[in-house]
Structures are given as structure tokens and as C-alpha cells.
Amino acid sequence: MLEKAILTDFISKALAEDIGNGDHSTLASIPPTARGSARLKIKENGVLAGMEVAEAVFRYLDMFTEFRPFKQDGDDMKVGELAFEVDAAVHTLLMAERLVLNCMQRMSGIATLTRQYTEKLKGYHTRVLDTRKTTPNFRLLEKEAVRIGGGVNHRMGLYDMIMLKDNHIDFCGGITPAVNNVVAYLRQKNLSLQIEVEARNLDDVKEILAVGQVHRIMLDNFTPEQIPAALALINGRYETEASGGITLANVEDYAKTGVDFVSVGAIIHHAVSLDLSLKAVINPHK
């Protein structure tokens, strides 16, 4: 469930970007009092995502919108099926059309790709995480699509979790000073944030274990063959995450190691939008 205030702010900005000083094509051709209906038609198989967003867009423009869903977020969808029918002012239908389609097509593509990963992980302890490799100003919906597809959202941004990656560590002069600095900072600021540290090799894992005070260790660019040795050292003391080079072809190999999480930026940045269309319904009740 998306936070209403944040979703409303996104819709407001997205519509302002598209409509500008007016949808002149609609204003010039359709009376402002006209009301009508439209249906969302599914043109590709996959996992449906964005129904909540679509309804919110229509209601943002027209409080008298009637939205009739035929499917829910996370449902399998097949070519020829209908996702919803909506009754509203015709101006609303035409102004909302592109934003609704852009969101739902993109979100459905991400949910579909994420589902492919989660299907590979069935029966294993390992869960798939998203990353911050997202489209600027669209992260909210991209991460919601990951959740709909069965994945787990990692941190939303730089503000809700500490992640010490290679550049942080190198600029700081090493893992130990980096972790100690973070712990002191969080104490000073009275912040309660989880700490994750990237390990590039087994020596890094040993140093993280020595300094402690963390919640998760990221095993960056470890192969499935290298991970068991790291997990043996960690011995369940901290959560573990494998990252780097993980694909549909090898994700099950990582899961077999028993690592807690695999992070896969590709579930967002490699996802392909699915084809949907919003079509007017003429005399829908006849």
C-alpha cells in the first residue's frame, strides 16, 4: 500500500509535467461537461501492477470517478483480458490516460521480471532485494512494483539505512574506521539505523567481524563457490547479502549457498515495460 500523501504529490507533479498550461487537444474538441467510460486492455502476458496508482490518478482529477477493477495488483494477466473500467469526465480520462499507462506499463514490467526471480527462489531461504538503481522521481512506484512481484525492498534512499560501500571505505581509510565513525555519528545524532558493510574478499569479512557493530554484510562480487567460506566465518551472527553479477541464470546457484538475500538491480533497470492500452467505451451499458 502506497502512502497516500507521497503518491498524491507524485501524481500532481507528473500531471503538471504532462499537461502544462492545458491539454489543448481535449479542451478544443470535447465539451467540459461530457462524461464517458474507458477500459484498460491487456496486450501482453505478465504480472499486473499499478492498479492502485491508476485509480488514484483518476480520482485526483475527478472526485466523482467510478473505478471498477477486474483484477488486482500482483495478479497474473493474459492478452485480451481487462484490468479495469472507469467512468469519469471525458477530460479526466484523456488527461489521465498517458500517466496511467506509463505507470502501469513500467510497473507491470518490473513486477513481471521480479516474479521470474522469486519463482527461481521458491523453496530456498534466500530473498531477492531491489537497489537504488532506479529512475529519478519514479523510485516510489518502481519499488512498489518489486514488492508486488514478490521481491523485498532494500532501503528507499540514503536516509533510511547506513550502507558502507567500497568508496566510503576507501575514502575513510578502511573498514574499521568507517564503522567506528558511523557508530559514533548515530549515537551523536540519536539515530536508529541499521548498518550494512560491503566486503570485497574474505579478509574484509574477517575485519568486519572483528569490528562488529553491524547488521548485515554484503558479499560483493563473490561467486557462488566463494560464498560458503564467507558464510562459515559469519556463522549466522549477521544477515548476509550477495551482490554483483546475479542474473536469472545463476540466482538459484546463489540461493543454494544459504545466503539471506541477493540484491539485483536488474529487476528494475533491465525490466521491459508491458503493453497496455486505455480505450474509450461507447455506450457501455447497451
One Martini backbone bead per residue (centre of mass of N, CA, C, O) as a GRO file, in nm:
protein
  286
    1MET     BB    1   0.093   0.038   0.026
    2LEU     BB    2   0.064   0.360  -0.049
    3GLU     BB    3   0.136   0.669   0.038
    4LYS     BB    4  -0.084   0.913  -0.018
    5ALA     BB    5   0.084   1.179  -0.012
    6ILE     BB    6   0.310   1.084  -0.202
    7LEU     BB    7   0.133   1.004  -0.441
    8THR     BB    8  -0.003   1.281  -0.484
    9ASP     BB    9   0.259   1.435  -0.544
   10PHE     BB   10   0.336   1.272  -0.792
   11ILE     BB   11   0.082   1.328  -0.962
   12SER     BB   12   0.100   1.633  -0.970
   13LYS     BB   13   0.379   1.648  -1.117
   14ALA     BB   14   0.314   1.467  -1.363
   15LEU     BB   15   0.077   1.637  -1.472
   16ALA     BB   16   0.229   1.904  -1.502
   17GLU     BB   17   0.430   1.800  -1.712
   18ASP     BB   18   0.201   1.721  -1.928
   19ILE     BB   19  -0.012   1.971  -1.928
   20GLY     BB   20   0.048   2.240  -1.815
   21ASN     BB   21  -0.163   2.488  -1.966
   22GLY     BB   22  -0.299   2.243  -2.130
   23ASP     BB   23  -0.527   2.023  -2.295
   24HIS     BB   24  -0.591   2.125  -2.605
   25SER     BB   25  -0.713   1.886  -2.752
   26THR     BB   26  -0.950   1.857  -2.550
   27LEU     BB   27  -1.054   2.149  -2.516
   28ALA     BB   28  -1.119   2.178  -2.836
   29SER     BB   29  -1.321   1.893  -2.862
   30ILE     BB   30  -1.444   1.878  -2.560
   31PRO     BB   31  -1.676   1.903  -2.347
   32PRO     BB   32  -1.663   1.957  -2.001
   33THR     BB   33  -1.940   1.775  -1.940
   34ALA     BB   34  -1.836   1.523  -2.039
   35ARG     BB   35  -1.899   1.171  -2.020
   36GLY     BB   36  -1.722   0.851  -1.957
   37SER     BB   37  -1.558   0.550  -2.082
   38ALA     BB   38  -1.298   0.306  -1.984
   39ARG     BB   39  -1.050   0.053  -2.082
   40LEU     BB   40  -0.817  -0.184  -1.974
   41LYS     BB   41  -0.596  -0.340  -2.194
   42ILE     BB   42  -0.441  -0.648  -2.245
   43LYS     BB   43  -0.125  -0.725  -2.452
   44GLU     BB   44   0.037  -0.884  -2.219
   45ASN     BB   45   0.201  -1.104  -2.048
   46GLY     BB   46   0.189  -1.113  -1.675
   47VAL     BB   47   0.222  -0.873  -1.414
   48LEU     BB   48   0.018  -0.681  -1.235
   49ALA     BB   49   0.066  -0.315  -1.207
   50GLY     BB   50  -0.102  -0.006  -1.080
   51MET     BB   51  -0.398   0.017  -0.977
   52GLU     BB   52  -0.373   0.221  -0.746
   53VAL     BB   53  -0.264   0.447  -0.924
   54ALA     BB   54  -0.487   0.476  -1.129
   55GLU     BB   55  -0.715   0.554  -0.936
   56ALA     BB   56  -0.570   0.806  -0.820
   57VAL     BB   57  -0.558   0.970  -1.079
   58PHE     BB   58  -0.858   0.993  -1.139
   59ARG     BB   59  -0.938   1.116  -0.854
   60TYR     BB   60  -0.766   1.369  -0.872
   61LEU     BB   61  -0.942   1.484  -1.124
   62ASP     BB   62  -1.210   1.304  -1.018
   63MET     BB   63  -1.422   1.253  -0.750
   64PHE     BB   64  -1.652   1.093  -0.945
   65THR     BB   65  -1.519   0.844  -0.988
   66GLU     BB   66  -1.556   0.518  -1.145
   67PHE     BB   67  -1.398   0.217  -1.022
   68ARG     BB   68  -1.359  -0.107  -1.197
   69PRO     BB   69  -1.221  -0.389  -1.097
   70PHE     BB   70  -1.088  -0.712  -1.234
   71LYS     BB   71  -0.813  -0.671  -1.090
   72GLN     BB   72  -0.499  -0.716  -0.920
   73ASP     BB   73  -0.229  -0.665  -0.772
   74GLY     BB   74  -0.033  -0.953  -0.881
   75ASP     BB   75  -0.173  -1.055  -1.110
   76ASP     BB   76  -0.226  -1.241  -1.360
   77MET     BB   77  -0.182  -1.173  -1.714
   78LYS     BB   78  -0.370  -1.166  -2.027
   79VAL     BB   79  -0.436  -1.155  -2.333
   80GLY     BB   80  -0.754  -0.970  -2.347
   81GLU     BB   81  -0.779  -0.860  -2.085
   82LEU     BB   82  -0.925  -0.685  -1.809
   83ALA     BB   83  -0.859  -0.453  -1.548
   84PHE     BB   84  -1.057  -0.198  -1.613
   85GLU     BB   85  -1.322   0.037  -1.535
   86VAL     BB   86  -1.404   0.387  -1.620
   87ASP     BB   87  -1.582   0.666  -1.480
   88ALA     BB   88  -1.575   0.999  -1.630
   89ALA     BB   89  -1.452   1.259  -1.733
   90VAL     BB   90  -1.322   1.302  -2.035
   91HIS     BB   91  -1.090   1.483  -1.951
   92THR     BB   92  -0.978   1.284  -1.749
   93LEU     BB   93  -0.922   1.042  -1.933
   94LEU     BB   94  -0.721   1.202  -2.124
   95MET     BB   95  -0.519   1.313  -1.905
   96ALA     BB   96  -0.462   1.021  -1.763
   97GLU     BB   97  -0.373   0.808  -1.968
   98ARG     BB   98  -0.055   0.831  -1.983
   99LEU     BB   99   0.011   0.803  -1.685
  100VAL     BB  100  -0.119   0.531  -1.638
  101LEU     BB  101   0.040   0.375  -1.854
  102ASN     BB  102   0.328   0.436  -1.768
  103CYS     BB  103   0.302   0.310  -1.489
  104MET     BB  104   0.183   0.024  -1.555
  105GLN     BB  105   0.391  -0.073  -1.760
  106ARG     BB  106   0.639  -0.046  -1.581
  107MET     BB  107   0.540  -0.204  -1.330
  108SER     BB  108   0.474  -0.471  -1.480
  109GLY     BB  109   0.760  -0.529  -1.574
  110ILE     BB  110   0.887  -0.548  -1.290
  111ALA     BB  111   0.700  -0.762  -1.167
  112THR     BB  112   0.764  -0.981  -1.376
  113LEU     BB  113   1.070  -1.004  -1.326
  114THR     BB  114   1.057  -1.056  -1.024
  115ARG     BB  115   0.891  -1.319  -1.043
  116GLN     BB  116   1.112  -1.481  -1.183
  117TYR     BB  117   1.300  -1.478  -0.937
  118THR     BB  118   1.106  -1.592  -0.716
  119GLU     BB  119   1.064  -1.863  -0.856
  120LYS     BB  120   1.366  -1.955  -0.828
  121LEU     BB  121   1.341  -1.928  -0.488
  122LYS     BB  122   1.177  -2.158  -0.437
  123GLY     BB  123   1.261  -2.326  -0.130
  124TYR     BB  124   1.427  -2.090  -0.029
  125HIS     BB  125   1.571  -1.855   0.191
  126THR     BB  126   1.614  -1.660  -0.027
  127ARG     BB  127   1.602  -1.310  -0.111
  128VAL     BB  128   1.496  -1.044  -0.313
  129LEU     BB  129   1.655  -0.738  -0.396
  130ASP     BB  130   1.672  -0.419  -0.437
  131THR     BB  131   1.770  -0.090  -0.547
  132ARG     BB  132   1.894   0.245  -0.643
  133LYS     BB  133   1.842   0.160  -0.953
  134THR     BB  134   1.663   0.425  -1.054
  135THR     BB  135   1.423   0.643  -1.145
  136PRO     BB  136   1.393   0.953  -1.126
  137ASN     BB  137   1.094   1.008  -0.942
  138PHE     BB  138   1.014   0.664  -0.954
  139ARG     BB  139   1.082   0.482  -0.706
  140LEU     BB  140   0.819   0.426  -0.560
  141LEU     BB  141   0.695   0.248  -0.798
  142GLU     BB  142   0.925   0.050  -0.849
  143LYS     BB  143   0.925  -0.071  -0.559
  144GLU     BB  144   0.630  -0.157  -0.561
  145ALA     BB  145   0.665  -0.360  -0.796
  146VAL     BB  146   0.854  -0.547  -0.649
  147ARG     BB  147   0.657  -0.623  -0.426
  148ILE     BB  148   0.436  -0.736  -0.615
  149GLY     BB  149   0.651  -0.958  -0.735
  150GLY     BB  150   0.801  -1.059  -0.438
  151GLY     BB  151   0.992  -0.865  -0.335
  152VAL     BB  152   1.245  -0.671  -0.162
  153ASN     BB  153   1.296  -0.383   0.000
  154HIS     BB  154   1.522  -0.182   0.033
  155ARG     BB  155   1.628   0.094   0.061
  156MET     BB  156   1.505   0.403  -0.044
  157GLY     BB  157   1.772   0.554   0.063
  158LEU     BB  158   2.017   0.746   0.232
  159TYR     BB  159   1.823   0.778   0.510
  160ASP     BB  160   1.735   0.449   0.608
  161MET     BB  161   2.047   0.356   0.577
  162ILE     BB  162   2.352   0.202   0.627
  163MET     BB  163   2.606   0.205   0.355
  164LEU     BB  164   2.925   0.057   0.322
  165LYS     BB  165   3.119   0.109   0.063
  166ASP     BB  166   3.402   0.125  -0.109
  167ASN     BB  167   3.421   0.439  -0.110
  168HIS     BB  168   3.385   0.487   0.186
  169ILE     BB  169   3.621   0.311   0.282
  170ASP     BB  170   3.849   0.449   0.119
  171PHE     BB  171   3.804   0.744   0.221
  172CYS     BB  172   3.836   0.646   0.535
  173GLY     BB  173   4.070   0.399   0.554
  174GLY     BB  174   3.852   0.175   0.622
  175ILE     BB  175   3.646  -0.027   0.797
  176THR     BB  176   3.691   0.043   1.094
  177PRO     BB  177   3.662   0.357   1.082
  178ALA     BB  178   3.388   0.359   0.944
  179VAL     BB  179   3.223   0.216   1.163
  180ASN     BB  180   3.303   0.395   1.405
  181ASN     BB  181   3.193   0.659   1.286
  182VAL     BB  182   2.900   0.568   1.260
  183VAL     BB  183   2.840   0.501   1.554
  184ALA     BB  184   2.901   0.787   1.659
  185TYR     BB  185   2.694   0.937   1.485
  186LEU     BB  186   2.435   0.793   1.579
  187ARG     BB  187   2.468   0.872   1.873
  188GLN     BB  188   2.476   1.181   1.837
  189LYS     BB  189   2.188   1.178   1.658
  190ASN     BB  190   1.986   0.966   1.755
  191LEU     BB  191   2.005   0.707   1.563
  192SER     BB  192   1.813   0.423   1.405
  193LEU     BB  193   2.032   0.242   1.206
  194GLN     BB  194   2.124   0.031   0.990
  195ILE     BB  195   2.422  -0.173   0.915
  196GLU     BB  196   2.609  -0.192   0.614
  197VAL     BB  197   2.881  -0.398   0.473
  198GLU     BB  198   3.131  -0.422   0.245
  199ALA     BB  199   3.273  -0.715   0.089
  200ARG     BB  200   3.554  -0.821  -0.126
  201ASN     BB  201   3.661  -1.031   0.090
  202LEU     BB  202   3.769  -1.229   0.348
  203ASP     BB  203   3.924  -1.008   0.496
  204ASP     BB  204   3.681  -0.821   0.524
  205VAL     BB  205   3.510  -1.010   0.689
  206LYS     BB  206   3.704  -1.027   0.930
  207GLU     BB  207   3.698  -0.721   0.997
  208ILE     BB  208   3.399  -0.694   1.050
  209LEU     BB  209   3.391  -0.903   1.281
  210ALA     BB  210   3.590  -0.746   1.464
  211VAL     BB  211   3.422  -0.474   1.486
  212GLY     BB  212   3.133  -0.487   1.434
  213GLN     BB  213   2.815  -0.320   1.472
  214VAL     BB  214   2.634  -0.477   1.271
  215HIS     BB  215   2.376  -0.631   1.040
  216ARG     BB  216   2.522  -0.645   0.747
  217ILE     BB  217   2.675  -0.844   0.485
  218MET     BB  218   2.831  -0.769   0.183
  219LEU     BB  219   2.889  -0.983  -0.098
  220ASP     BB  220   3.098  -0.864  -0.337
  221ASN     BB  221   3.150  -1.053  -0.610
  222PHE     BB  222   3.075  -1.325  -0.525
  223THR     BB  223   3.077  -1.640  -0.573
  224PRO     BB  224   2.919  -1.931  -0.509
  225GLU     BB  225   3.198  -2.065  -0.425
  226GLN     BB  226   3.280  -1.829  -0.205
  227ILE     BB  227   3.045  -1.804   0.009
  228PRO     BB  228   3.072  -2.038   0.219
  229ALA     BB  229   3.325  -1.925   0.364
  230ALA     BB  230   3.185  -1.667   0.466
  231LEU     BB  231   2.949  -1.804   0.621
  232ALA     BB  232   3.131  -1.954   0.820
  233LEU     BB  233   3.244  -1.701   0.957
  234ILE     BB  234   2.973  -1.568   1.037
  235ASN     BB  235   2.766  -1.775   1.166
  236GLY     BB  236   2.485  -1.592   1.195
  237ARG     BB  237   2.547  -1.297   1.316
  238TYR     BB  238   2.464  -1.194   1.027
  239GLU     BB  239   2.347  -1.072   0.769
  240THR     BB  240   2.324  -1.169   0.417
  241GLU     BB  241   2.465  -1.042   0.096
  242ALA     BB  242   2.441  -1.073  -0.245
  243SER     BB  243   2.647  -0.904  -0.501
  244GLY     BB  244   2.685  -0.919  -0.825
  245GLY     BB  245   2.608  -1.085  -1.117
  246ILE     BB  246   2.300  -1.137  -1.089
  247THR     BB  247   2.086  -1.380  -1.240
  248LEU     BB  248   1.863  -1.598  -1.368
  249ALA     BB  249   2.089  -1.816  -1.425
  250ASN     BB  250   2.232  -1.788  -1.102
  251VAL     BB  251   2.041  -1.746  -0.849
  252GLU     BB  252   2.024  -2.044  -0.748
  253ASP     BB  253   2.321  -2.074  -0.671
  254TYR     BB  254   2.302  -1.869  -0.440
  255ALA     BB  255   2.074  -2.001  -0.277
  256LYS     BB  256   2.233  -2.270  -0.209
  257THR     BB  257   2.423  -2.127   0.012
  258GLY     BB  258   2.220  -1.945   0.223
  259VAL     BB  259   2.178  -1.673   0.164
  260ASP     BB  260   1.960  -1.424   0.248
  261PHE     BB  261   2.047  -1.228   0.004
  262VAL     BB  262   1.970  -1.080  -0.320
  263SER     BB  263   2.094  -0.828  -0.526
  264VAL     BB  264   1.892  -0.674  -0.809
  265GLY     BB  265   1.894  -0.420  -1.030
  266ALA     BB  266   1.752  -0.551  -1.287
  267ILE     BB  267   1.448  -0.553  -1.191
  268ILE     BB  268   1.451  -0.251  -1.297
  269HIS     BB  269   1.671  -0.164  -1.530
  270HIS     BB  270   1.574  -0.436  -1.719
  271ALA     BB  271   1.294  -0.374  -1.750
  272VAL     BB  272   1.002  -0.428  -1.951
  273SER     BB  273   0.750  -0.291  -2.077
  274LEU     BB  274   0.410  -0.335  -2.095
  275ASP     BB  275   0.122  -0.384  -2.290
  276LEU     BB  276  -0.118  -0.120  -2.282
  277SER     BB  277  -0.471  -0.002  -2.299
  278LEU     BB  278  -0.685   0.288  -2.339
  279LYS     BB  279  -1.037   0.261  -2.405
  280ALA     BB  280  -1.310   0.360  -2.531
  281VAL     BB  281  -1.659   0.355  -2.432
  282ILE     BB  282  -1.942   0.295  -2.623
  283ASN     BB  283  -2.216   0.240  -2.482
  284PRO     BB  284  -2.165   0.029  -2.224
  285HIS     BB  285  -2.496  -0.040  -2.144
  286LYS     BB  286  -2.595  -0.183  -2.437
   0.00000   0.00000   0.00000
